[in-house]
Amino acid sequence: MASATVPKETVYDEFALIERELQQCMRCGNCQAVCPVFITEKTEAGVARGKIALAQAIINGKLDLDDPDMYEHIFNCLLCKSCMQNCPPKVNLDKIILSLRSEIARKRGLHPLKRNIFNLLHKHKALFDLGMRAGGAFQGLFMRKTASGQGRTMRFPIGILDRKRVLPQLSATAFRDQVPEKILVKEPQTTVAFFTGCSINYIYPQFGHDIITVLKTNNVNIVIPKDQHCCGLAVFAHGDVATARDMARANLDALDASGAEHVITGCGSCGGTLVHEYKELLGDDPDYLCKVEYWSERVRDISTFLTKVIAYRKPTGEVTASVTYHDSCHLKKTMQVFAEPREIIRSIPGVTFKEMGKPDACCGSGGTYNLTHYETSTGILKRKTEDINKTGATMVVTGCPGCLIQLIDGIEQFGQGQRGTHYISLLAQSYRAEQKHGRKKH
């Protein structure tokens, strides 16, 4: 008899278990209407129905995972979950794709570069931090700032990084190194653990400071666990299930030690991972089942926390801006957050909100998808940027720093000079304007 502490096998451990999910597909083709890859490439292998057919052929022994074309088809997916929103029988394509990628990782092994990066993220965080700091300090040697100052371009092409691509600027000091682990206020409403994620920690530390400003203004104690890791989504998405599970366990242990009542995220991908993917990874692990259930119910995007948990104080400081909002795929389709950021944006004096035609259309980022499938990603991004342009807004905001990196690339290449930022930064700016002009808090 197996030990009570041995987790059950899942579809990420045994590929054949995914067949039940495959059988749910009706082959109706509704996924074609919303799949950003299919809309761009117009190939059946690019859409959910085609990938499901490939997976079934692999299980039946008609196709081999070692086929290079098969590898390309399986990784030619953004995991944006758009198809799942438009699927009558609600087939979980994300589970199918991740099961396929896990099988590839088991049979073929990870690419050495991926394996080394994932090891650094999990087992050698200090070295990873050092590498990111070095990148921030020396990026000027091989990258130049764009005219707008919103990103950088390569001085010369390096591998898959061509010279026209606009990349983010790394911070010379990680956000978690800039702030104390605990930030306490007088008469706190509650205590939250701030899960920063990698993008805020290494690229957009200002967003982290803005979240702190907003929470402090609303009398919330903040714990920023130093032992937190990357959420593990990128690792999971490339099939390294063992490392993703280890990272999930480490993060849950860090949250357990925080003493917090809620977990706050400023990144839709991190939030979606903590809420949904950890259940997929550890839901059958007896040693972590309770932790997964406990914390997944307490994770909140900062907008949901402000509007649904504490009833944030409406700002009075004026921010003159014409704004449109991009729905992050993971924030809307996994965390079901879409009305809350808009409520916050509309509450800021001086802000004019302009909804785009398809605000929840994928931007084409997909974590590393925009690196490995740049042409398709850029085609998706161009459509998104054209939608942004039609609004006439001068600022694009979102709830996912990963999306923002992609959106700024689109603005620089196809846009009309818009600025890009996190929606929470507008609220922080309004609160700061109150203090600057000596306005009383209500």
N, C-alpha and C positions, 0 to 999 in steps of 0.2 A: 504493500500500500504506500502511496506517495505521502511524503511529509505534509503536514497541514500548512506549512509555511512555504511550500513550493507553488509558485503561481501556475495557473492553468495556461496551456498553450493558446495563443490567439492567432488571428489571421496574419499577424506580423511575424509569427514564429513558424507557422505551417501554412504555406500558400494554398494548399488544397482546400483549406477551410473557407476560402473566399467564394467557393462555387455557389453557395447558397445565396450570397449577395448578387452574384452575376445573373442568377435565374430570375431576379426581380425585374430585369430590364424588359420592356415591352417592344423594343426596337422602333418606337414611334417617331424618333427624330426630333422631338421637341427641344432637345439640347442644342441643336444646330442654331436655333434662333438667338441664343444668348452666349454661346461659347466664343470668347474673344479670339481664340486660336483658329477656330473654324471660320469665323467671319473674315479673318485676315488671310488664311492660307487656302480655304475652300477645299480641304482634303478630308475624306471620311476618317482617316486615321487620326486626325487632329481633334475629333469630337468625341464626346463621352461614349456614344453608341459604338463607334469604331474601336475604341480602347477596350470596351467590354468584350467585343468579339475577339480581339487579340488575346485577351486574358483567358477566354474560354478555349481558344485554340491551343494555348500553352498548356492548360490543364489536360486537354485531350491528347497531348503529345503531337499535335500537328505543326506546331511552331516551337522554335528553340530560343530560350532567353539569351543564348550566346550570339545570336544574330545581331550584328551592329545596327541594322535597320530597326530591329525590335527595340533595342536600347534607346534609340533616338525617339521612337514613337512614345515610349513609356515616360520619358523625361520631357516630352513636348507637351507639358500640361502645367498650368499656373497654380493648380489647386485653389482656384478662386471660389469654387463652389457655386458658380452661377448656374451650371447645369442642374444642380440639386434643387435650386429654387424653382426650376421650370419642369421638373420631372414628375409626372402623374403618380408613379408608384414609389417615388422618393428613394431611388437608388442612391446609396452612399458611394459616389464615385471616388471621393477622397480616400475612403477606406480601401477601395480596390487598387487605386494607384499606389498608395503607400505600401500595401501588401506586395504588389509587384516589385516595387523598388527594394523592399526588404529582402525579397527572394533573390534579386540580382546581387545585392550586397553579400548575401550568404554564399552564393554560387561563384561569383566572380571576384569578390572582395572589393573593398573601397579603393578608389584611385588614391595613390600614396599622398598626393597633395591634400585631398579631403581628409584622409585619415589623420595626417599630422595636424591640420587645422582643428579638427574636432578634439583631438587629444589635448591641444593647447587650451581650447575653450573650457574643457572639463577638468583635466588633471594638472594642468600647468598654467593656472590663471595668471600668476605673477609674470610669467614669460609673455603671455598674450598681452597683458597690460603694458609691459615694457615695449613690445613690438608696436602697439597702437600709439604709445607716447612718442616713440621714435618716428613713426609715420607722420604724426602731427608736427613734430619739430623739423623734419627734413622734407616735407612734401613740396616745398617751394623749389627744390632742386629739379624735380621731374614733372611738376605741374604748375600751371599759371592760373591766376584768378580770372574769372570771366569779368567782362565789363560791368555787369550788374553787381558783382561781389557775392552772388548767391551760390557759386560753385567753382570748380576748377576743371580745366581741360589738360590733357597730356601734352607735354612739350614735344614728345615723340611717341609713336605707338609702342606699346608693350603688350605682347601676347594678344589677348582678346580685348584689350582696352585701346580703342582707336582714338584719334585726336579730336573727333567731333563730339564724342560723348562728354556730357557734363557730369562730373562726379562731385560728391560732397567734400567739404573740408573737414579734416579730422581735428579734434580738439587736442591741444598740447597736454592738457590735464584732464583726466577722466572726471566726469561729474561726481562720482561717488568719492573721489579723492578731494573734491572741493567743499564737501559738506560734512557736518558731523553725523554720526549714526542716529542720534536722537535729537529732535527739535521739539521743544516743549513750549506750550502756551499757557496763559492764565485761563482758568475756568474752561478747560477743554470739553467739547461736546463728545468726542470719542478719540480713539487712537487708531491710526492706519499704518500699515506697512506699505511703503512705496516700492513697487517692483519696477525698476528703472528700464530694464531691457538694455540691449547693446547700443541701439541707435541714439538714445538719449545719453547714455553713459559716455560714448566715444565720439559722437558726431554733433549732437544737438544738446549740449549741457544747459543751454539757456532755457530750453523747454522744462528741464528738471527744476531750475530755479523758479520758473513761472508757476509750476505746480505747487512748489513750496509756498510762494507768495499767496496763491489762492487759498491753500489749506490753512495757512496761518491767519489770513484775514477772516476766515470762517471758524476760527477757534478750534482747530483740530491738531492734536499731537501727531507727530510724524516719526516713524522709525524707518530707516533706510538700511536694511540688513547688509552688512559688509560681506557676508558669506553667500549672498545670492549669486547665481550663475546666469549665463545666457538661458533663455527659456527652453532652448533645445529644439525649436521648430525646424530650423535649417538642417540640423543633424537628423531629425526624424524624416524630414522630406527627402533626404538622400539615402534613406534605408538603413542608417546605423542605429538600429533599435536599442541595442545594449547601452550605447553611450547616452542616447536620449533618455532612457529609463534612469540611468545613474544621475543625470542632470536634474530630472524631475524629482527624484528622491531628495537630492541635495537641496533643491529649492523649497520643497515642502518642509524639510527639517529646519531650514532657515526661517521660514514663516512661523513654524511652531514655536521657535525660540524668541520671536519678536515681541510677544505679548500683545499683539494688535488685535483689534476686533474686525477689521476689514482690510482688504488688500486693494491698493489703488494702482492702476496702470494708465499710462499715457500713450500706449501703443496697442492698436487693435490686434496685431499679430501675437504679441505677448499675452494680452488678455484672453484671446481666443484659445491659446495654447494652455494656459492655466485652467480655464473653465472646461474645455472640451478634450483636448489632446491628452492631458494627463489621465483622464478617465480611460481613454483608449489604451494608453501605455501601462497604467498601473491598476486599472479597475479590477483585475483578477489577482492582484498581489495582496494576500491576506495581511501582510505586515504594513501595507500603506493604504489599504482600502478606506479606512476611517479618515485618514488625513486627506485623501483625495476628495472624499465626499464633503468633509468639513470646509476645506479651503475653497473648493470650486464654487460653493454657495456664497462665499464671502468676497469673491473677486468682483471688483467694479471698475469699469472705465471711469475716469475722473468725472465725466459729464453725468453719468448715472448716479455716482455717489453724491454729487452736488445737488442734483435735481430730485432724486428719489429717496435719498437716505437722510440728508441733513437740511434740505431746503435752504440752499445758499442765499446769502444776502445779495440782492440785486445791486449792480454797480451804478455809480452816478458820474464817474469820470468820463469825459467825452473822448471818443476815438473816431476820428474822421476816416472812414474807409468804405469802399464799395467791395463787397465780399461775396464770393461763391464758395460752396462747400463740396468737397469730394468725399463720398462714402467709401471708406476702406472696406475691401471685401470681407476681411475677417471681423472687423468691427460690426458691420451690418449683418452679414450672413451667418456668423458664428455666435457673436455676442448679442445680436438682435438690438443693437444700439444705432439709432438714426435720428429720432426726434429730439433727443436730449442735447446733442451738440448744437442743433439749430435753435433750440430754446435759449441756450446760453448766448449764441451769436446775436440773436434778435433782442436780447435784453440789454445790450451794450449801447449806451447813448452815442449817437453819431454814426453808427454802422448801418449801411444800407445793404440788405441781403438780396442777392440775385441767384435764384435757383437755376442750375444748368439743365439742359434737356434730359440727360441721362446721368444723374449724379452718382448712381451706383454701378455704372459701367466700369469694369476693371481697367486700371491704368497700365497694366502690362508689366508691373514690377516682378511679382512672384518670388520675392527673396533674391535668389541668384538666377532666376529665369532670364532677366534682362542682360545677364552676362553671357549665358550659354546660348541664348536664342535672340540675339540683338535685333536682327532684321524683323522678325515677327513682333517682338516686344515694341519696337519703334513704330510699326504699323498700328498697333493697338494704341500706343501713346499719342500718335498723331491725331487719331479720331478723338481721343479724350481732350487734347489741347484745343482742337477746333470747337468742341462743345464749350470749353471754358471761354474761348474767344467770343463766342456768340452772346455770352451774358453781358459783355461790356464791363465786367468787374475788374478792378485793378489789383485785387488780392485773392489768392486761392488758399483756402485753409483745409485741413484734414485732421483726422485723429490718429494717423499712423505715420511716424517718421519715415518708415520704409517707402511708403507711397510718396511722401514729400520729396524724397531723393529723385524718384522717377518723374514726378510732376515738374520739378525744377529743370530737369533735363529737357522735358517737352516744352516748357516755357522758353527756355534759351534757344531751342532750335526752331520752334513753330509758333511761339506765342507772341504777345503784344506788350511785352515788358512788365507783366504782372509780377507781384511779389508773392512768395510762398511762405507759409508758416503754419504752426499748430493753432487750432482754434482757442486753446486754453491761454495762449499768449495774448490774445486780444482781451480776455477777461483780466488777466494780470496787469496789462497795460492800463485798463480802465481803473482798476483799484489803485495803481500807482499814481494815476492822474488825480485821484481824489486827495491823496496825501500831499501831492505837490501843490495843489491849489487850496489846501486846508479845508476841504469840504468835510462836514461831519458825517459820520456813519449813522445809518438809520438803525 
